[in-house]
Amino acid sequence: MPHIYKPEERWDNADIGYPSALAIGDSWFWYVNNNILGTMINHRALSDDHRNIQLVGYNGARLKDYVGDGKYADTVEHFLRPGFVEVFSEFYISGAGNDAVDVDLALRDHCPPGTDADGWVDGDGMDEMLFRLRQALTRLIAGIRFAKRDKPAPPPIFVHGYDYPIPDGRGFEFGLIHAGPWLAPAMNRRGVPADTALRDEIARNLIDRLNDDLLRPLAASIPGVVYIDSRGILTRDGTYRDYWANEMHPTNLGFRRIFEHAWLPRLFEHGIALRPSP
């Protein structure tokens, strides 16, 4: 029975079984309607040995929340202790979106009319944000590697970026729960004109920096870290709402498309998903 364990759940339910993975991250792992983990554990290609996951994930979480004095660091440490960490054969990390929103996407304040997308980026602010993200991510990965240090080879630690969002001002709505929007308000605070093409390009630049200057080089420099590039998969034309539920989260269809195009090939490489027989 595929299952995502919440942090407070016990593992002694014989009908479910132990988790094979620890997932640490933000709402792409925790989103209430669906998320990338829910898509993964229910996908037909996933090996039955990898359908249970222990989640330490919270909507609105930042990478810094999982390390050091962060408010969820103790929970991460709990699952990396002996007696728990031995059952995990792989790890998943999601994050950085909320960190970027915290600093208004590292944008300059009220640029002159006609400024292009690159001109709106505060170079020093972007470098500082990426530095802080790299610190948190490196520390989190180091904690996992230390906890699994007795293994002859490091377990795969999957890190992923996001696809290109569209800052259209749509937030999350579920019953009485309301959250967001995130991107459009940050751009409004910085005085970015209500120019759809400009705002789309600013969002695109942010995602590229997170991937090209943080995630890809970090994975290339640390053995066992596997980078998943989710960019350019979801449509950005007039049908984009079929794939994006709001500014930050794909729909069920969107998550499935990202999983099959970006995640599944990397999971095949590690035997976590199985290719269909010819």
Residue pairs with C-beta under 8 A, 6 or more apart in sequence:
1 15
1 16
1 17
1 51
2 41
2 42
2 51
2 52
3 16
3 17
3 19
3 41
3 51
3 52
3 53
4 23
4 37
4 38
4 41
4 52
4 53
4 55
5 11
5 19
5 52
5 53
5 54
5 55
6 55
7 55
7 56
7 75
11 18
11 19
11 87
16 52
17 52
18 52
18 87
19 52
19 53
19 54
19 87
19 88
20 49
20 50
20 51
20 52
20 53
20 87
20 88
20 89
20 90
21 50
21 52
21 53
21 54
21 88
21 89
21 90
21 91
21 92
22 53
22 54
22 56
22 79
22 80
22 85
22 88
22 91
22 92
22 144
23 29
23 37
23 53
23 54
23 55
23 56
23 57
23 91
23 92
23 93
23 94
24 56
24 57
24 66
24 76
24 91
24 92
24 93
24 94
24 95
24 140
25 56
25 57
25 61
25 92
25 93
25 94
25 95
26 57
26 58
26 59
26 60
26 61
26 62
26 94
26 95
26 97
26 98
27 35
27 57
27 58
27 59
27 60
27 61
27 97
27 248
27 249
28 35
28 36
28 94
28 97
28 160
28 162
28 249
29 35
29 36
29 37
29 55
29 57
29 92
29 94
30 55
30 57
30 58
30 59
30 61
31 59
31 249
32 59
32 174
32 177
33 174
33 245
33 249
33 251
33 252
34 251
34 252
34 255
35 255
36 94
36 160
36 255
36 258
36 259
36 263
37 53
37 55
37 92
38 255
39 252
39 255
39 256
39 259
40 46
40 53
40 259
40 263
40 267
41 50
41 51
41 52
41 53
42 51
43 256
43 259
43 260
43 264
43 273
45 264
45 267
45 268
45 273
45 274
45 275
45 276
46 267
46 272
46 273
46 274
47 271
47 272
47 273
47 274
50 89
50 90
50 272
50 273
53 92
54 79
54 88
56 66
56 72
56 75
56 76
56 79
57 94
58 65
58 72
59 179
60 98
60 179
61 72
61 95
61 98
62 70
62 95
62 98
62 99
62 102
62 136
63 95
63 96
63 99
63 133
63 136
63 137
63 140
64 70
64 99
64 132
64 136
65 71
65 72
65 73
66 72
66 73
66 76
66 95
66 136
66 140
67 73
67 76
67 136
67 139
67 140
67 143
68 139
76 140
76 143
77 143
78 84
79 85
79 88
80 143
80 144
80 147
81 147
85 147
85 148
88 148
88 155
89 155
90 155
90 156
90 157
90 158
90 270
90 272
91 144
91 155
91 156
91 157
91 158
92 157
92 158
92 160
93 137
93 140
93 141
93 157
93 158
93 159
93 160
94 159
94 160
95 133
95 136
95 137
96 133
96 161
96 210
96 214
97 162
97 182
97 248
98 182
99 129
99 132
99 133
100 106
100 129
100 206
100 210
101 182
101 183
101 186
103 125
103 128
103 129
104 186
104 187
104 189
104 190
105 183
105 186
105 187
105 190
105 202
105 203
105 206
106 121
106 122
106 125
106 126
106 128
106 129
106 206
107 120
107 121
107 122
107 125
107 186
107 187
107 190
107 192
107 202
108 119
108 120
108 121
108 122
108 125
108 190
109 190
109 191
110 190
110 191
111 119
111 120
111 191
111 192
113 193
116 198
116 201
117 198
117 201
117 202
117 204
117 205
118 205
120 190
120 192
120 198
120 202
121 202
121 205
126 209
130 209
130 210
130 213
130 214
133 210
133 214
134 214
134 218
137 159
137 214
137 218
138 218
138 222
141 157
141 218
141 222
141 225
144 155
144 157
145 154
145 157
145 222
145 224
148 154
148 155
153 224
154 223
154 224
155 224
156 224
156 225
156 226
156 270
156 272
157 222
157 224
157 225
157 226
158 226
158 228
158 263
158 266
159 215
159 218
159 219
159 225
159 226
159 227
159 228
160 215
160 227
160 228
160 229
160 230
160 262
160 263
161 207
161 210
161 211
161 215
161 228
161 229
161 230
161 231
162 207
162 210
162 230
162 231
162 248
163 207
163 230
163 231
163 232
163 233
163 234
163 250
163 254
163 258
164 200
164 203
164 204
164 207
164 231
164 232
164 234
164 236
165 183
165 203
165 207
165 244
165 247
165 248
166 200
166 203
166 236
166 240
166 244
166 247
167 181
167 183
167 184
167 187
167 199
167 200
167 202
167 203
167 247
168 181
168 184
168 196
168 247
169 181
169 184
169 185
169 247
170 180
170 181
170 244
170 245
170 246
170 247
171 178
171 179
171 180
171 181
171 182
171 246
171 247
172 178
172 179
172 180
172 245
172 246
172 248
172 249
180 246
180 247
180 248
181 246
181 247
182 247
182 248
183 199
183 203
183 247
183 248
184 199
184 247
187 199
187 202
192 198
192 199
192 202
200 236
207 231
208 231
211 229
211 231
215 227
216 227
216 229
218 225
218 227
219 225
219 226
219 227
220 227
226 266
226 269
226 270
228 262
228 263
228 266
229 262
230 258
230 262
230 263
233 257
233 258
233 261
233 262
234 240
234 243
234 244
234 250
234 254
234 257
234 258
235 242
235 243
242 251
242 253
242 254
243 250
243 251
243 253
243 254
243 257
244 250
244 251
244 254
245 251
245 254
250 257
250 258
264 273
267 273
268 274
268 275
